[in-house]
Amino acid sequence: MKHLYVHLPFCRTPCAYCDFASEPFWPHFRAGRVERYLEALQEELIERTGPGSASGGIFRTIYLGGGTPTVIPPDLLVALVRYLAAWLERPSDAPTASGEAEFTAAGVADVPELPEFTIEANPGTIDAHLLERLAEAGISRLSLGVQSFAPALRAALGRRVSQKEIEDALTAVSAVGWREWNLDLVFGIPGQTRVDAFADVDAAVAAGPTHISLYDLTYTQAYRTRVDVTLGVGARSAADAFAEQHYSEVVARLEASGYRRYEVSNFALAGHECRHNLAYWRGEDYLGIGASAVSTIGGERRTNPRSAGEYLARRPAQVELLSPKTKMWEKAMLGLRTSDGVEEAAVLPVVDGVARDRLLAQGCLERRYGKLRLNPGFLDVSNTVIGALLVPPGES
Ligand code: SF4
């Protein structure tokens, strides 16, 4: 188990489309629950890693997500980062790129496997001084949630972040000179036009991140419910139709700017892929701590209680046993969403051979270096192709 996810569930204010476990920060802070939560995280980490591991040095990637981790007071956040950074492998222990040849064999980017420590942040909660402190404490990668550069579209998302806060955040990132950073955008916002979508992509590219995530909002359940209730099903259908029609154009624009699509919703300059997320998509084990965090280790999946209150009350995690076939199906499903694809021999029992041969003949699928992958032109309809190719574990 080389990968750790840490969840901080606090945000300034809730966003209308949010599917994540997030709660308003101030009531928790005033009640002293934020400090208790941070202590509980450290206790859980020690409990879950077993005796003898408290000295750390065991994770290759750590992802501190939320919520908005940067909403908590800087001194508390920096102390948490410093504590977690001690659990990262030392760079001298990490294998070199030559030991991880999957990308080079496919003729794609050469990805050095240095320890990676990502923090999620939102405009309005960071400045250059905090970023410098976080970098000094051990953060190597920043993920900034912009979502849209257009005030009206952010308003449609119920996202209370001002234009100045976005500009200040980008100025701070540039002043500190982050080597690895992601900018989040969302697509398919009700009212968004093709021109708006292009303008967001162009503004994101101009900011110079090494990685851009472009999430199709129409897939989030919170969004679907909210739009249906507030604007009517017609508005959602219009946004869905817009997304279907223009997503590929937006993708082409990103790729023309040098951002390679290495997963359905994720784009990176060569060598700047997110190694933590790649571990999920390759079916590797990971430990998740904090409210709502999920862990998948061996044949067991544990999901922590969703709210901070339940987590602090030590409500037990839900435990699901995963059969080898379920794990294989998940590995195939996630791997096929990446440009790298999935090792065919490793997932053969969940592949419908007749469908595979038909999809290969139709050009939807490709076979390269022993891997099956979607033809890049079919990533936009990945759910349909993957649904046709894979046999759900309960049906075989
Ligand atoms: S900032 Fe992010 S995590 Fe927080 S409510 Fe908004 S979308 Fe959800």
Boltz pocket constraint, residues with backbone or C-beta under 6 A from the ligand:
constraints:
  - pocket:
      binder: B
      contacts: [[A, 10], [A, 11], [A, 12], [A, 13], [A, 14], [A, 15], [A, 17], [A, 18], [A, 19], [A, 20], [A, 21], [A, 22], [A, 66], [A, 67], [A, 68], [A, 122], [A, 145]]
      max_distance: 6.0
